[in-house]
Amino acid sequence: MEKQYLMGNSDGLTREAISQPEPTFISPGLRRKLIKIAMEEAFAFFEGFLGDSSREFEYDLLIDAYLEEFENAVELGLFGAGGIREKHHLGFWCLGRVFEPEIYIESGVFTGSSLHAYLRSPRLKEVVAIDPNLTHLKIPTEDMPSPALIDSMDFSQLQLDIVGLKVLTYFDDHINSASRVIQAAAQGLKFLVFDDSTGYEGLCQRLYPASPTIPMIMQADLYEVNDEVAWTFRGGNGQIVRSRWVATKEQIELCQQAKSLIEKVAKIPELEDHVPQLFPEKMPDAAKFIVKLK
């Protein structure tokens, strides 16, 4: 076959060997246009989900504000292992502008990459950050409005005073999503976002998924006792683990109870067509879901 038909000979790219990795670069003008497209997509989605399409957005100002926040996140080292991807940071930043929470609660805060995206939300008054080990948190406490940093209690043990307030709750704690839905409903929370609570491809890419996940909950009526999903996962230490989820009577009832509390759910746009990673890497399905409870 002629060389011109082989991989890498007609893709318009130039390639050169370098001594060490360098971050992804997009020329400033193109980057602004891509961010605007991503914002338009995110704003349209969140407005549609929340039923609020009354506002107009000044994109030049929003892009300037986001680029400042993005650079701050880079300086803090928030896009490394264990943090959300750049595209999700922008998506969450847009959610903060549309929803405008007064209280933001996050279970599984780790380094704070998700939390960081909401810190400049226009009406934010209080942050509740929960993690069993808060020493990994990279955001200075002075950057958080009225922070409550909690490492001694689980989300289910909190006593929240949220009457009359707009609250957004994010679960990135790898805990059973059905239980989290039920616990959130008991607290009077209405709007939830879930990470590590994916469909079956993402489930089978994780050692600690938030199972049963949101898609599994929404398919609760499919299950019969002893239905099973099993998958192999190779850990960082080389250990090979066989994980298994079995639909017991208790698991099915838990999923059905959680589903009965949900008014609607949607997968959040990932904006991957417009926002690349600073350092591309192979990563599992990182889909995130937004849930409105009844």
C-alpha positions as CSV (number, residue, x, y, z in Angstrom):
1,M,0.0,0.0,0.0
2,E,1.3,3.5,-0.8
3,K,2.6,5.5,2.1
4,Q,0.1,8.3,1.7
5,Y,-2.6,5.8,2.8
6,L,-0.9,4.7,6.0
7,M,-1.7,6.0,9.5
8,G,-0.1,9.3,10.3
9,N,0.6,10.5,6.7
10,S,-2.5,12.5,5.9
11,D,-3.9,13.8,9.2
12,G,-2.4,17.3,8.9
13,L,-0.3,16.9,12.1
14,T,3.3,17.6,12.6
15,R,5.1,15.5,15.2
16,E,8.4,15.9,17.1
17,A,10.0,14.1,20.0
18,I,10.4,16.1,23.2
19,S,12.2,15.3,26.4
20,Q,9.2,15.6,28.9
21,P,5.4,16.0,28.7
22,E,4.1,19.5,28.1
23,P,0.5,20.6,28.7
24,T,-2.1,20.8,26.0
25,F,-2.0,24.1,24.2
26,I,-4.9,25.8,22.3
27,S,-4.3,29.3,20.9
28,P,-6.2,31.9,23.0
29,G,-8.7,33.0,20.4
30,L,-9.7,29.4,19.6
31,R,-9.8,28.5,23.2
32,R,-12.3,31.3,24.0
33,K,-14.5,30.2,21.1
34,L,-14.4,26.6,22.3
35,I,-15.2,27.6,25.9
36,K,-18.2,29.7,24.6
37,I,-19.6,26.7,22.7
38,A,-19.1,24.5,25.8
39,M,-20.8,27.1,28.0
40,E,-23.7,27.4,25.6
41,E,-24.2,23.6,25.7
42,A,-23.9,23.4,29.5
43,F,-26.2,26.3,30.2
44,A,-28.9,25.0,27.8
45,F,-28.8,21.6,29.5
46,F,-28.9,22.8,33.0
47,E,-31.6,25.4,32.2
48,G,-33.7,22.6,30.6
49,F,-33.2,20.3,33.5
50,L,-34.0,22.9,36.2
51,G,-36.8,24.5,34.2
52,D,-35.2,27.9,34.3
53,S,-34.5,29.6,30.9
54,S,-35.2,33.2,31.9
55,R,-31.7,34.7,32.0
56,E,-29.3,36.0,29.4
57,F,-25.6,35.3,29.6
58,E,-22.8,37.8,28.9
59,Y,-20.3,35.3,27.5
60,D,-17.3,37.6,27.2
61,L,-17.5,38.3,30.9
62,L,-18.2,34.7,31.8
63,I,-15.3,33.4,29.8
64,D,-12.9,35.9,31.5
65,A,-14.2,34.8,34.9
66,Y,-13.9,31.1,34.1
67,L,-10.4,31.4,32.7
68,E,-9.3,33.1,35.9
69,E,-10.9,30.3,37.9
70,F,-9.3,27.6,35.7
71,E,-5.8,29.1,36.1
72,N,-6.3,29.1,39.8
73,A,-7.3,25.5,39.7
74,V,-4.2,24.7,37.7
75,E,-2.0,26.6,40.2
76,L,-3.6,24.6,43.1
77,G,-2.8,21.3,41.2
78,L,-6.5,20.2,41.1
79,F,-6.4,18.3,37.8
80,G,-4.2,15.5,39.0
81,A,-5.0,12.0,40.1
82,G,-8.2,11.8,42.0
83,G,-9.6,15.1,40.7
84,I,-12.3,15.8,38.1
85,R,-11.3,16.4,34.5
86,E,-11.1,19.9,33.1
87,K,-14.3,19.5,31.1
88,H,-16.3,18.6,34.3
89,H,-14.8,21.6,36.1
90,L,-16.2,23.9,33.4
91,G,-19.6,22.0,33.5
92,F,-19.8,22.3,37.3
93,W,-18.9,26.0,37.1
94,C,-21.8,26.5,34.7
95,L,-24.1,24.6,36.9
96,G,-23.2,27.0,39.7
97,R,-24.1,29.9,37.5
98,V,-27.5,28.4,36.6
99,F,-28.6,26.9,39.8
100,E,-26.9,29.5,42.1
101,P,-26.8,27.3,45.3
102,E,-26.7,29.0,48.7
103,I,-25.3,25.9,50.3
104,Y,-23.0,23.4,48.5
105,I,-22.5,20.0,50.1
106,E,-19.9,17.6,48.9
107,S,-19.3,14.1,50.2
108,G,-15.9,12.8,49.1
109,V,-14.2,16.1,48.6
110,F,-10.6,14.7,48.4
111,T,-8.4,17.4,46.8
112,G,-11.3,19.8,46.2
113,S,-11.3,19.9,42.4
114,S,-15.2,19.7,42.2
115,L,-15.6,22.0,45.1
116,H,-13.4,24.6,43.5
117,A,-15.8,24.9,40.5
118,Y,-18.6,26.2,42.7
119,L,-16.7,28.6,45.0
120,R,-17.5,31.7,42.9
121,S,-21.2,30.8,42.4
122,P,-23.1,34.1,42.8
123,R,-25.2,33.3,45.9
124,L,-23.0,30.8,47.7
125,K,-23.0,31.3,51.4
126,E,-21.8,28.1,52.9
127,V,-19.7,25.0,52.0
128,V,-19.9,21.6,53.7
129,A,-17.0,19.4,52.7
130,I,-17.0,15.8,53.9
131,D,-14.1,13.4,53.6
132,P,-12.5,10.8,55.9
133,N,-9.1,12.4,55.2
134,L,-9.1,16.1,54.7
135,T,-5.3,16.4,54.6
136,H,-5.6,16.0,50.8
137,L,-7.7,19.1,50.4
138,K,-5.7,21.7,48.3
139,I,-8.1,24.7,48.6
140,P,-7.2,27.2,51.3
141,T,-10.1,27.5,53.8
142,E,-10.1,31.3,53.4
143,D,-11.3,30.8,49.8
144,M,-14.4,29.0,51.0
145,P,-17.5,30.8,52.3
146,S,-18.4,29.7,55.8
147,P,-16.7,26.3,55.4
148,A,-17.7,23.3,57.5
149,L,-14.9,20.7,57.0
150,I,-16.0,17.3,58.3
151,D,-13.9,14.2,58.7
152,S,-15.6,12.6,61.7
153,M,-19.0,12.0,60.3
154,D,-20.6,10.4,57.3
155,F,-23.1,12.4,55.2
156,S,-25.9,10.2,56.6
157,Q,-25.0,11.4,60.1
158,L,-25.4,15.2,59.4
159,Q,-28.2,17.3,60.8
160,L,-28.8,19.9,58.2
161,D,-30.7,23.2,58.7
162,I,-31.6,24.0,55.1
163,V,-35.3,25.2,55.3
164,G,-35.9,27.8,52.6
165,L,-32.4,27.5,51.1
166,K,-31.2,26.4,47.7
167,V,-28.9,23.5,48.3
168,L,-26.8,21.4,45.8
169,T,-25.3,18.1,47.0
170,Y,-22.5,16.3,45.2
171,F,-21.6,12.6,46.0
172,D,-18.2,11.6,45.0
173,D,-17.7,9.1,47.8
174,H,-18.1,5.7,46.1
175,I,-21.0,4.9,48.4
176,N,-24.1,3.0,47.5
177,S,-26.1,5.6,45.4
178,A,-29.5,4.1,46.4
179,S,-28.7,4.7,50.1
180,R,-27.5,8.2,49.3
181,V,-30.8,9.1,47.4
182,I,-32.8,7.8,50.4
183,Q,-30.6,9.7,52.9
184,A,-30.8,12.9,50.9
185,A,-34.6,12.7,50.6
186,A,-34.8,12.3,54.4
187,Q,-32.8,15.5,54.8
188,G,-35.2,17.4,52.5
189,L,-32.6,17.8,49.8
190,K,-33.9,18.0,46.2
191,F,-30.9,18.4,43.8
192,L,-28.1,15.9,43.8
193,V,-25.1,15.2,41.5
194,F,-23.4,11.8,41.4
195,D,-19.9,10.7,40.4
196,D,-18.6,7.1,40.2
197,S,-22.3,6.1,39.7
198,T,-22.2,5.2,36.1
199,G,-23.8,2.7,33.8
200,Y,-22.5,-0.8,33.4
201,E,-19.3,0.0,31.4
202,G,-18.2,2.4,34.1
203,L,-19.3,0.0,36.8
204,C,-17.0,-2.7,35.4
205,Q,-14.1,-0.3,35.2
206,R,-14.0,0.4,39.0
207,L,-12.9,-1.4,42.1
208,Y,-15.1,0.8,44.2
209,P,-18.1,2.0,42.2
210,A,-21.0,3.7,43.9
211,S,-23.2,0.6,43.3
212,P,-26.0,0.2,42.9
213,T,-25.4,3.2,40.6
214,I,-27.9,5.8,39.3
215,P,-28.5,3.9,36.0
216,M,-28.9,0.7,37.9
217,I,-31.5,2.3,40.2
218,M,-33.4,3.7,37.3
219,Q,-33.5,0.1,35.9
220,A,-34.7,-1.4,39.2
221,D,-37.7,-3.1,37.6
222,L,-35.4,-5.2,35.4
223,Y,-33.9,-7.2,38.2
224,E,-34.8,-10.6,39.5
225,V,-33.3,-12.2,42.6
226,N,-29.9,-13.6,41.8
227,D,-29.3,-11.5,38.7
228,E,-25.6,-10.9,38.7
229,V,-22.9,-8.7,37.3
230,A,-19.2,-9.7,37.8
231,W,-16.0,-8.1,36.5
232,T,-12.3,-8.2,36.8
233,F,-10.2,-5.2,38.0
234,R,-6.5,-5.0,38.2
235,G,-5.4,-2.7,41.0
236,G,-2.4,-0.4,41.1
237,N,-0.4,-2.9,43.1
238,G,-1.0,-5.5,40.3
239,Q,-3.5,-7.5,42.4
240,I,-6.4,-8.9,40.3
241,V,-9.8,-8.6,41.9
242,R,-13.1,-10.2,40.8
243,S,-16.0,-8.0,41.9
244,R,-19.6,-9.1,41.9
245,W,-23.0,-7.5,42.4
246,V,-25.9,-9.7,43.0
247,A,-29.5,-8.6,42.9
248,T,-30.7,-9.9,46.3
249,K,-34.3,-9.2,47.5
250,E,-32.9,-6.5,49.7
251,Q,-30.9,-4.8,46.9
252,I,-33.8,-4.8,44.6
253,E,-36.1,-3.3,47.2
254,L,-33.4,-0.6,48.0
255,C,-33.2,0.3,44.3
256,Q,-37.0,0.4,44.0
257,Q,-37.3,2.7,47.1
258,A,-34.6,5.1,45.7
259,K,-36.3,5.1,42.3
260,S,-39.6,6.0,43.9
261,L,-38.0,9.2,45.3
262,I,-36.6,10.4,42.1
263,E,-38.6,12.9,39.9
264,K,-36.1,13.0,37.1
265,V,-32.4,12.2,36.3
266,A,-30.1,13.1,33.4
267,K,-26.5,12.5,32.4
268,I,-24.6,15.8,32.5
269,P,-22.9,16.8,29.2
270,E,-19.2,16.0,29.4
271,L,-18.2,18.8,27.0
272,E,-15.4,16.6,25.7
273,D,-15.8,18.0,22.1
274,H,-14.6,21.4,23.3
275,V,-12.4,20.9,26.4
276,P,-9.3,18.7,26.4
277,Q,-7.3,17.5,29.3
278,L,-4.1,19.3,30.1
279,F,-2.3,16.0,30.0
280,P,-4.3,13.3,28.1
281,E,-4.5,9.9,29.8
282,K,-6.5,6.8,29.7
283,M,-9.3,7.0,32.2
284,P,-12.5,5.1,32.9
285,D,-16.0,6.4,32.1
286,A,-16.4,9.5,34.2
287,A,-20.1,10.2,33.5
288,K,-21.9,12.3,36.1
289,F,-25.6,12.4,36.7
290,I,-27.9,15.1,38.1
291,V,-31.0,14.0,40.0
292,K,-34.1,15.9,41.1
293,L,-36.0,14.3,44.0
294,K,-39.7,14.6,44.4
